[in-house]
Structures are given as C-alpha cells and as structure tokens.
Amino acid sequence: MDDLINKELEIIKERICRTDIPAVSGKMIRSKIGLLIIKSLGIEPTQDYINLFCAIELIHNASLLHDDVIDEETERRGQISLNRQLGNKNAILYGNLLVADAFDYLLKINSINLTSIITQAIKNMCEGELLQKSHAYKIPGLKDYIEKTRLKTSSLFTALTKGIIEISQKENIDYLNEFAENFGIAFQITNDLKNGTKSDIANGIYTAPVIYSGSVTITNTAIEKTGSLIDNYTQKAEKALESLRDSDYKKSLIGVVRCLNK
C-alpha cells in the first residue's frame, strides 16, 4: 500500500514532525486512508488535502499525549511515554501545541466549514473520553461502549472524509462518511482486543472482551464474540466502498479494512 502513496506520506511526515516531540508521526493510518480515498476518486493530493491530513495527524497525536496523562501510561509505541519523560504538565502543553499546529494547517485551507468539522470532531473526542471515564471500573453496556468508541475514535476518521468531501466539492460521495464511521469503530475494537486488554483493565477501562465475559477474566467465547463484532463493522465499512470505481487504490483501501479481521 505505502508504495502507491509513499511520496505524499513522506511530505506529511516531514511537515508534522517536531524535533522536541519524539516519534510524533506514528503509523499515519489516517493519512494513508485519506490518500487512498482521494486517489480512488481520481483526485491528485493538492496542498489543501496535504494540509488536511497534517491537521488530522496532529490532532490524533495530541490526543495520544493527553490520553497517556489521563491513563498514567508509561509507554507509547514501544518507547517511554512523553509524560513519563517530561512530566504530565509538559505532555499536556505539548499536546496543546500540536492542536495549535493543526489549526495552522486548517487556516491555510481557508474553509470555515472545514474548521467547524474538525472542531466538532475534537468536541466528540473529548465527550468520548468523558463517557469512558464515567464508566471507570464499571462494565458498560455494549451500546455505551460502541457510542464511546464512535465519539472517541470514529469522529476523527469521519472528520477526515468530511474534509475530503468539503475540499473536493464532489457530490454523491457521502458514503465515505459511512465507511469512516464503521472503519473507526472496527479499528478501535481491534486495538482493544489485540493491544489494550491488560493495560485497559488495569486502568479500569472495560472494553468488548470484558463486556462479553461479564468480568475482567477474559473468556475464549468473549474473544470470539469480539472478533464477530469487528467483522460486523468491517463488512459495513467495505460495503460502503462499493461505489468507488475499481483501481489499485481501492484494492489497497479494502486491504486496510480486511487487515482488521486478521
């Protein structure tokens, strides 16, 4: 996949990296998806799109810095977390700085509608975090868990596709938002299942495996049910892409979705 969009990814990575914040670029999954979408639509990535993807990545990374403070994490992506290195106050300030950087990129696009879209996404992410905290050390219902996931994770993916729609001014591509919401939910549940169960439980964050188990002792049945839940949302995400014309970019995009099922 990266070979198709490597040049643009390098540009985005170079622009968002700061020498004072280590490993800020991360996996850049949102930029990868954004680039594959616009190229599937036959659109070349102009500066407006690059600026949008930079803003999205910066907001995502800011949220990670803030999450690490909230959850008292000591590692991030295999490295010592920034809050552990520099203290909580500095980590929060660096997160705020990244958000400010993001809005600098948005201002270059000169779209009030787009700024409103991103602002609403940030509000949703904060509401999702508050909803998660309200259920700390309590097993939530599946409906509340999905709503938290939609707010905290899907919101930024959906802001990405809404931004693409706004910049492109193309009609009849609202199906991209359906793709983004379902992909975002599946993406977070997959992360909860593969990477976050032990640390989440330690922090009183109870995700799908705990919900299906009915306790913090995870059962094999709960893992299977969580996998089925992921399948449900990936199938919805893939179905939403049916209207895209066939291309190598579309194939790569579908490949990204299917990776969540593995």
Steps between C-alpha positions, in 0.01 A plus 500: 500500500769750602666473157193658341504803727852503647600838356204680655538318832860618525390860438238477776743333740762767441251780561350369822818383670640720774852454634373566854238221491646156421324255264207733437412364156402147606335262251316779316205269425265796458720661236539167322124456485448860390753471219356170377150648503581808295706301252212252470286801409749604234614802702863604528612604851520879478632711786151529650480123541853479639415775748185312604691177556768683700231653721332163556828331593597776740164488679526121528849522649392773739223272622754223565714731713196604701375139528835391644468763771140404580578127507839545671670299226876450509550374141381604157585310181773304675668811638486682831193723484549875488321555831743254662797676340401862559215492750126536461495878473746508213320214321172692519664817372662313211162350416347847497785617277422226249135608489613857432725370221200315358292815481786680329467242221121535493525878466706450184201325342279801568173314555272591790300182442811286525613673819155434645524131402834459678385695804196275537722193472716626787187562709382147426837354598485682834142383558609144423781523754260637761253220427780246543604657832141493622508120467839456669519166682141422393410268215299710254227374272604421145297796372691743725831343398422543129387859556821576689698344217308696237567828681858441608639325191260509204449876525845580364472246218164651407645852518759378250238390246281803563806714436566321172139557396524868595824563310404298193147643477403168341139389528364157586803383697343516846548124516857584601371615838325167554826326415695718744263451791488122465873470435576717803288283728654180365849651528454582869341166592790322327745709701309425820515127425862474383689766690309652785327234709750471789588868527137604453382268777772635730367851435136401552421529128278207409472428129319242285684189631410594859144588404448163332672316787296680763818532705867593472583132448490479121343185355563342160132548418536872570799522268301324227205735549733799485639368173146468364430858607807618308384302196161668516650848477767413243233352275300822527813704425588293196143509369506882522792500254310317225421828324869578449626421151732200480871583525817395676427771756158353576653153534755635747226678695298180526820324605535743790147415612556126473818519706280572801348153471836323530 
